[in-house]
Amino acid sequence: MRSRDTHTAYLLLAPSLFGVAAFLVLPILVVVWLALQRWDLIGPRTFVGLDNVVAVAQDSRFARSLLVTAVFVAIVIPAQTVLGLGAALLLNRGLRGSAVFRVLYVLPWICAPLALGVVWRWILAPTDGALNALIGHRIEWLSDPVLALPSVAAVTVWTQVGYVALFFVAGLRAIPSTLLEAALLDGAGPWQTFRLITLPLLRPTLFFVLVTGVISTFQVFDSVYALTPKGGPQGVTDVVAGRIYYEAFESRAVGQAAVMAVVLFVLLVAITLVQQRWFSRRTTYDLST
């Protein structure tokens, strides 16, 4: 009976396991294999061993793109998390029109990033852009090396806030109202209630939002490419995903691009494990813990 149940379970899991193997494990193995090859997308592939790894290690542009991406993530993740939590607290109050705002918040997230990038490039245009026309002053939002990366980060935050807010709303609604009522009866103010009750019980949601947010932000490409092609002014928006694209399809160095992709993968796995370890002793999943 147990053997039959086990076989039935694996049979039911087979479609999902096939999807994981075909669309997750196999592409990773292919990229690792390409990292050991020299290929220009046209001619034959040649096995070069670790030559691509050495070339990437000596590539100052890739090192710069890692630094640019780290700064980009440091701007986007705190901003979208705080703004998303603030929006969720407002939506959770159940005020009139909250349902409409939930839809408006999520619209940027479900739209195509490349299309949004084109729209925002027009909004931030120096001559006939909507933003400069509104403030009545010419500002080179995407051409100034100082403003380019923060501008692109602001667009990314605007795109992701609704996604983050929806998860925080779900987390807020999972908190038992009896705890909040007890805190109110004990004389706790709004800030004390939020800091001592709401925020600790939101830790599982915060963990999920941070992990998925860091992964998606490290991999951002579409909107950055639409706003600032070629890495922006002086390469200040040359993020890792963009560098991989330029290396593979413009320089036609597929092997080196594969090495960069592997480095990004390993980096994301390491960051995710650090986040998991950080939250493992601090995450509250139910009232008994």
Helices and strands as residue ranges (DSSP letters): H 2-20, I 21-25, H 26-34, E 37-38, E 46-47, H 51-57, H 60-91, H 98-110, H 113-123, H 130-135, H 148-173, H 177-185, H 190-193, I 194-198, H 199-201, H 203-218, H 222-227, G 229-231, G 233-235, H 240-249, H 254-280
